[in-house]
Amino acid sequence: MWHRLLCTAILSVGIALLGDSASAAPIKLSPEQMRIAANTALQSGDPQAALTLAEALLQRDPNDLKALLLQARAARDLSRFETARTSARRAWSLSATREERYASALVMAQALSSGGHKTRAQLWLRRAAQNAPNAALKALAVRDFGYVRATNPLATHLRFSISPSSNINNGSKSDTLVIGGLAFDLSGDARALSGLEYRFGGDLTWRKRLGADQVLRLGASFDGRSYTLSGAAKAQAPDARAADYRFFDLEFSLGSSKLAPSGQKITDVDLVAGQNWYGGAALTRYLRASFGQRFKISPRTRLNYRLSAERQWRLDKEIHSASVLTLSGGGQQALGRGAQLGWTLGLRNTSSGSATIGHKAVFAGLRYLPRARLAGAKMEWSLDLEKRDYDKRNFGILRQDRRLSAGLTLFFQDVEYFGFAPAITFSASRNSSNISLYENDGFSMNLGLRSAF
């Protein structure tokens, strides 16, 4: 069998090199010459000849790594994707060096992508990038990753972080509540409790093109937070349990994005339904509809606005149910030398029968990404302000809150593993209120991972 394959391989190469002359003398090739001939056949667009040569080499030595890679590439070009994946997987198992692992992972990713398995291809491209023997080959894997991601109808994003926090329960910074000049002591669990926050979440989005200028989106997402109380928090509130503050949110979405004929405007329409749980008990069901547009004013400037309407049904106390209308706008401006500035402005009206829920709010935010790095990390500065005026009296007072929060994120993009790099966020917040119960401060340091490409 091997001899027949070898003869076929030699005949194929002979024809390719000498033409169709029947009088041509037989050509004998060494294994290395056969590998070179197979690669040449691939480059010249003759995957069948390359596959024949690779099969002959593998009959001689089933562990011929180069032949397996050639077989995988040729099978992929011939749309024999199962064969291509099997050969690439075998090559990966035999790879011993970074160069071999890089080549095997890249060929596997190509076979998967061409066969329609885009998400799995992205995972193998991360493997290729991780094992790249030099910067140029890594850049090639990253480039291919971007292409596969852009053509993948399914987008997946996972997130995890751990964060020490001075106020995991959004408790008051005061020990007392003053009403009408009288001071009342607050219980330990009504005051700020410190501890660790563990956050995990993910988004899954499926996209379908409806013509050249419109995309339909179906999505699902979840977000969870759990906690560990510090020793000081346990001493302050002996009856409090970390499980009391667990939070989980699950939502499903349907949306559409349409590009205007000018190419300068995108219109987004979204419908979101979800439910969240607090302390293990169902808390809120909600339905939200939104309409927004994004404008490309110039190559360096983009603006946007969004109008949303949301209905919240509270499952603990009906009086806490609410209707929320929000109008927001913002933009992004590319500054010189790679720096960026973003901003947001908005109004929100929350209607509710509860004095602790119904309010009107004005909010604003700034984001600044300088070109300069700190300790090799990319920086992102943030500043957010919010003014709330509540509709109903609480403790005989119309409550007024003013919230200020600031943050700094350091993204160590060059310290990555399989395309994921650490990000550290330092954030501080202060809520000032004319009711001392609602005054609080918070500081946290969040450690998480982001995709570096």
C-alpha positions, 0 to 999 in steps of 0.5 A: 500500500505504501509503495502504491501511494509513493508511486502515485506521489512521485508520478504527481510530482513528476507531472508537475515538474516535467509536464505530460511527457510519457517518456519522462524518467521516473523521479525518486524523492527523499522524505524531505524533498516530498515535504517540500514538493507537498508545500509547493503544491499547496502554494500553487493551488494543488491540494490534491497533490499535496494530500497524496504526498502527505499520505505517502509520508504518513504511510512511511512514518505515522508520527511525521509531524510535518506531514500531518500539518501538510495533510491537515492543510491540504484536507482543509483546502479540499473541504475535508474538514474532519480529516483536517481536524484529526490530522491537526489534533494529532500534530498538536499531540506530537508537538514538543517545541513552541514552533511546533505547537504554534504551527499545529494550533494555527492549522487546527484553527484554520480547519475549524474556522473553514468548517464553520466552528468559529468559536472553537477556532478562536480558542485555538488561535489563543493557543497559537498566540500563546505559543508563538516563537516570536512577535511577528508570528504572534501578530499573525495569530492575533490578526487571524483571531480578529478576522474569525471573531468578526465573521463569527455569528456567536460572540462570547464574553466571560468575566471574573473579578475579586474585590476587597470592599469597605462597603459590600452592603451599601450601608450607612457610614453613620452610627446614628439616624437623626430625625427631628433632632432626635438620634437613633442608633443604627443596627450593625447590618444597617451600617457599612460592612467590609469584606471581599466581593467575588464577581462572575458573569458572561454574555452570549450574543448570536448575530444574523445579517438581514441584508447588507445594512442590518444585523439581528441580535439574540443575546443572553447574559448573567451576572453574579456577586457573592461575598465574604465578610471581614472579621470586623464586619462579623463583629459589627453585625454578628447575625449578618451572613455573607449569603444575605448579600448575594446577587444574581441577574439573568436576562435575555435580549432581542435587538437590531442594528441598522446602518444608514445609507450614508454610512454615518449613522447606526440605529439600535433597537433593543428589547430586554427581559430579565430577573434578579435575585438577592440573598437567594430570593427572587427580587425583581422581574423587568422588561426594558425597551430602548431606541438609540442612534450612533453618529460618526461626525468625523474620523475622530468624533462619535456621538450617540443618544438613547431613550429607554423605558423599563418596567420593574416588578418587585417580587418582595414588596409590590410597592417597590415596583417602578417604571423608569424612563431614561434619556442619555447621550454621549460621545467619544473623541480621539485626542492626539497621540492615541489618547481618548475622551468619552462623556455621558449626560442623562436624565432619569425619571423613576415612578414608584409608590415607595418613598425609597424608590421614586425619584428624578435624577440627573447624571454625568460621566467622563472617561479619559484614556491617556496615551501615557502608561503607568508601570507599563499599564494602560490607564483609564480614568473615570468620574461620575456624578449623580443628583437624585431628588426623591418624590415622596417624604421619607422620615418626614423629609424629601430626600436629596442625594448627591453621589460622586464616584471616581476610578482608575483602571490599570490594564497590563496588556503586555502581561497576558496568558492565552490572550488574557491580561490582568486589570486592576481597578481602584474606585472610591464613591461618596453618597451625600444625603440630607438623611443620614441613613443614606450617607455612605462611602465606599472604596474597593480594589478590583482585580480581574482579567480582560482579553488583550486582543 
